[in-house]
Amino acid sequence: AREAGLSGDAPKTPENQEIVARHRMKYYYDKYGAEGAARAWYGGESAVNSPSRKGYFSYDPTVGEYGADIMARMRMGAEFC
């Protein structure tokens, strides 16, 4: 929360969660680009360069599959704008 500009004792409201999530996603995007940001969000920063790493459960997509899926969804959304 502090990294996003909130106080350490800021209430855990939906609005503050949005601020923190946006801040973290922007950090990931600036550091890794769009697909890397999706991978970092899904699997943590250590997973960005480990596309074959699985999610928590055995049936979860790999980090690479997740990143590719997010990119495909972004392209589909852009087609309708």
Summary of the structure (lengths in Angstrom):
residues: 81
radius of gyration: 14.6
end to end distance: 33.1
largest distance: 42.1
contacts: 201
relative contact order: 0.11
helix: 62%
strand: 2%
